[in-house]
């Protein structure tokens, strides 16, 4: 009886195998030379650059607006809070392509918004701005939700204690609330970054050019087939992994600084 | 309610509104009615960080991402002040420890040191010793009183523990149902509780439902179920329905010669309580049992037997209100 695997372990294990199998399968698909040559390909380099920079800015924008929203949702009770929570979840449940459509009606060439911005030489679609708008829409909920979970986990008495020791709300937020909820916030940032890197449906509606990595993969796939796509897929996989590793390293660093004991 | 440079203990059962009162004074909760003043300055409208009111919570609310020293330094950067409180609280050897590894008593000391070093005008303590083991609680409460007296500031200490209230308080305020019914020195409140709740908070008490049948210059005659008993307490009028409070330790068991207020009842249970025994007696025609305390060494009291006892008339306190 001792070494018997429980049924939960078996069921969970099957799902884990289902996660690993496709990755192992793609690793056996083609050789490394394809990757090396595609790294030299300007189109590929441009796609990597576009994805990296737009994802970076999307995460920054999502953080600037999403973390305060998470704090408000965690700390305040007000009318319509559930509606706001529903709105935060909305981009997660909408099919990405639908999100793209919706955004297009707001920022597209025919929209009032764009007619205003065009005079300023800022293009809201078919531009990096368009990609960022799409990425923020689909990935910011991760930051809001994970940060809210982080804020929820902080005992409010700690904040009250800090304020009763003469510290302002802002000081308390930076010195007590943020360090204690940093895990949640970083988890949100990580998820948002990888979601932005992989965003395809909404992005392609907003901007076919400049091409992001997922767009480039799709284009390669329909024009040249799976073989030609392989190096790009590997690169996206690799860049996502590197992104996660970098963020976790940063997270570890932050956590060691904040929780030395 | 007016608090001077003293320790005022708010004593009340759980749910009586003690913590809410502290939350309102500290600014955690907004005040609905009335105002709060410190040294002539109205503080009820200003943000909590500007009130100069430091609150210490039950579990200490120490910042888990800082060690003990950083917790104290968070409240004051003045090295001299920090060194001073560290010495007073005797916490030199735990300064570098993570607060997560501290014992309950140590957490309390650090949390109190942190609150004091912030130099507040008023200290609020929300049952800070509540979660501690009995011996640690005893030791710390005596120390704490001495330390708080050193700083000569108004301290409001909330608890539901009568022993702590007696040990800590210069004055005790009785709180029930969101209202303070009585404020006085521990002795005053113990001897003259104004409400049934106060009487019960001050220790075990028999509460008799009585009706005043005769009051005047002499003793007051009370109707208690089918019986009539006398009390020396005079603050009443004929016909009043009141509560009469008698402490178990004041009732005399096993008297043989006929005296005033002598009664008889059946011993239902004898409960060993360490330094004393509580005997529960059921009296015919009275719904509630009477609890009498006696020495645990006393023999001859057996469950099921009938026993005579006397409620001395000067030990009966008349109380008008429930809370």
Interface residues (C-beta under 8 A of the other chain):
Chain A: X155 X157 X158 X160 X161 X162 X163 X164 X165 X166 X167 X168 X169 X175 X176 X179 X180 X258 X259 X260 X261
Chain B: X26 X27 X28 X47 X48 X49 X50 X51 X52 X53 X54 X55 X56 X57 X59 X61 X63 X64 X65 X66 X67 X74 X75 X97 X98 X99 X100 X114 X115 X118 X120
